[in-house]
Amino acid sequence: MKIFGKNYKVLSSTTIIVSIPVILFLLWGAVFSSRGILTRFQLETDVANLQIDRDKELFIQDSLKKEIHKLKTDSKTIEGVARERYMMTKPGESVYIVKEK
């Protein structure tokens, strides 16, 4: 076929009929396969969520390490924990529990 002075090849109907299913199959595989685009986006989201969870756990771990260090070195911290958590008192002291409304 000649358009504007240039020769163009015209595809036969069998070429078109064969190429359309092949192209559709390749697109289907690129999008929905186990290595496809949708799976990749889901995995990237999972990685981001896991990194956030890891950062939270590292923060908790760091705060617990600081608390352990205070409990090993500071006698005031040990006394505070003993009084608050375990309701311990010194001999002769009285404890009054005030309930809030």
VODO-51441 format. One record per atom (N, C-alpha, C): x, y, z. Coordinates in steps of 0.02 Angstrom, whole numbers, padded with zeros to 5 digits, always signed. Layout:
N
XYZ ...
END
This chain:
101
+00042-00058+00000 +00000+00000+00000 +00045+00062+00000 +00026+00113-00037 +00066+00172-00044 +00027+00232-00017 +00055+00263+00035 +00023+00322+00065 +00074+00378+00067 +00057+00435+00039 +00101+00494+00037 +00170+00476+00008 +00172+00436-00040 +00233+00420-00074 +00276+00368-00040 +00253+00339+00016 +00292+00289+00051 +00255+00222+00047 +00294+00169+00043 +00264+00103+00040 +00257+00074+00111 +00198+00050+00126 +00184+00019+00191 +00161-00052+00179 +00184-00098+00225 +00161-00167+00220 +00094-00172+00257 +00050-00210+00229 -00015-00222+00260 -00011-00292+00291 -00030-00295+00356 -00029-00359+00390 -00088-00401+00368 -00075-00464+00361 -00129-00509+00341 -00174-00524+00401 -00233-00547+00388 -00281-00561+00442 -00257-00617+00487 -00220-00666+00460 -00195-00721+00502 -00141-00696+00549 -00100-00649+00526 -00049-00620+00570 -00082-00583+00628 -00133-00546+00613 -00169-00508+00665 -00204-00556+00713 -00236-00607+00686 -00272-00655+00728 -00225-00693+00774 -00164-00707+00752 -00116-00743+00793 -00082-00695+00842 -00068-00634+00822 -00030-00589+00865 -00071-00561+00923 -00136-00552+00915 -00178-00524+00969 -00179-00571+01030 -00192-00636+01023 -00190-00678+01083 -00120-00682+01115 -00068-00680+01074 +00000-00682+01101 +00012-00620+01143 -00007-00562+01117 +00003-00499+01154 -00038-00499+01218 -00100-00522+01214 -00143-00526+01274 -00114-00574+01326 -00087-00629+01304 -00056-00677+01350 +00005-00646+01384 +00046-00610+01347 +00105-00577+01376 +00084-00523+01426 +00034-00484+01409 +00010-00432+01456 -00019-00464+01519 -00057-00517+01510 -00085-00553+01568 -00029-00577+01614 +00022-00606+01585 +00079-00630+01625 +00116-00574+01659 +00123-00517+01626 +00159-00460+01656 +00121-00430+01714 +00056-00434+01713 +00017-00402+01765 -00002-00450+01821 -00026-00509+01804 -00056-00553+01855 -00014-00613+01875 +00045-00623+01849 +00084-00682+01867 +00116-00673+01936 +00150-00724+01959 +00182-00719+02025 +00240-00670+02025 +00264-00651+01968 +00316-00600+01963 +00290-00537+01928 +00225-00529+01929 +00193-00474+01893 +00193-00410+01933 +00163-00360+01903 +00163-00292+01932 +00122-00290+01996 +00064-00322+01997 +00022-00321+02057 +00056-00354+02116 +00089-00410+02104 +00125-00444+02158 +00183-00400+02183 +00216-00367+02138 +00272-00324+02158 +00248-00267+02203 +00192-00235+02184 +00165-00181+02225 +00146-00206+02294 +00116-00265+02298 +00097-00293+02362 +00158-00308+02405 +00210-00335+02374 +00271-00350+02412 +00306-00287+02436 +00305-00235+02396 +00335-00171+02417 +00298-00142+02476 +00232-00148+02476 +00192-00125+02532 +00208-00165+02595 +00214-00231+02587 +00231-00274+02644 +00300-00256+02672 +00348-00242+02629 +00415-00223+02652 +00412-00157+02691 +00375-00109+02666 +00369-00045+02701 +00337-00054+02770 +00285-00095+02774 +00252-00108+02839 +00299-00144+02887 +00338-00191+02861 +00385-00227+02904 +00441-00181+02929 +00462-00134+02888 +00514-00087+02911 +00486-00042+02966 +00423-00021+02959 +00392+00020+03011 +00388-00020+03076 +00366-00083+03072 +00362-00126+03131 +00431-00136+03162 +00482-00146+03121 +00549-00155+03146 +00573-00093+03183 +00559-00034+03156 +00579+00028+03189 +00545+00036+03256 +00480+00018+03259 +00445+00021+03323 +00476-00026+03374 +00492-00087+03353 +00522-00135+03399 +00592-00113+03422 +00630-00082+03377 +00696-00057+03396 +00690-00001+03448 +00639+00042+03440 +00627+00095+03489 +00609+00066+03557 +00565+00016+03557 +00546-00017+03620 +00607-00050+03652 +00647-00084+03612 +00707-00117+03637 +00755-00067+03668 +00763-00009+03635 +00809+00042+03661 +00783+00069+03728 +00718+00082+03732 +00691+00108+03795 +00696+00056+03851 +00688-00008+03835 +00696-00060+03886 +00768-00065+03909 +00816-00058+03863 +00886-00059+03883 +00903-00001+03930 +00874+00058+03915 +00885+00115+03959 +00856+00103+04029 +00796+00073+04030 +00764+00058+04094 +00805+00007+04134 +00831-00044+04099 +00872-00094+04133 +00935-00062+04161 +00965-00017+04122 +01026+00016+04146 +01011+00058+04208 +00954+00095+04208 +00935+00135+04266 +00923+00090+04327 +00890+00033+04316 +00876-00012+04372 +00939-00043+04400 +00989-00052+04359 +01052-00081+04383 +01096-00030+04418 +01089+00034+04402 +01136+00084+04428 +01105+00133+04477 +01041+00149+04472 +01011+00203+04512 +00967+00174+04566 +00985+00187+04629 +00946+00160+04685 +00878+00195+04692 +00873+00258+04671 +00808+00293+04673 +00757+00260+04625 +00781+00239+04567 +00737+00206+04519 +00713+00139+04547 +00758+00102+04578 +00740+00038+04608 +00687+00049+04662 +00697+00099+04704 +00649+00114+04757 +00581+00134+04728 +00581+00174+04675 +00519+00196+04644 +00480+00138+04615 +00515+00092+04583 +00482+00034+04554 +00455-00010+04609 +00492-00019+04662 +00470-00061+04717 +00407-00032+04750 +00405+00033+04758 +00347+00065+04789 +00286+00064+04744 +00296+00080+04678 +00239+00086+04633 +00211+00019+04609 +00254-00025+04588 +00231-00088+04558 +00214-00140+04611 +00255-00143+04664 +00249-00197+04712 +00222-00175+04780 +00202-00111+04785 +00172-00084+04846 +00215-00097+04908 +00279-00091+04901 +00325-00102+04958 +00332-00037+04997 +00341-00043+05061 +00350+00016+05104 +00409+00005+05151 +00432+00060+05178 +00484+00056+05229 +00450+00040+05295 +00487+00013+05341 +00456-00002+05406 +00428+00061+05439 +00367+00057+05462 +00335+00113+05496 +00295+00159+05449 +00298+00148+05383 +00261+00191+05337 +00190+00163+05327 +00145+00208+05310 +00076+00188+05293 +00063+00207+05220 +00025+00165+05187 +00008+00178+05117 -00066+00194+05113 -00082+00248+05080 -00151+00268+05068 -00164+00266+04993 -00216+00231+04974 -00234+00225+04904 -00293+00272+04892 -00284+00319+04845 -00336+00367+04828 -00366+00347+04761 -00431+00337+04760 -00465+00319+04698 -00488+00383+04663 -00474+00387+04598 -00496+00444+04559 -00564+00430+04530 -00604+00483+04522 -00671+00475+04494 -00669+00474+04419 
END
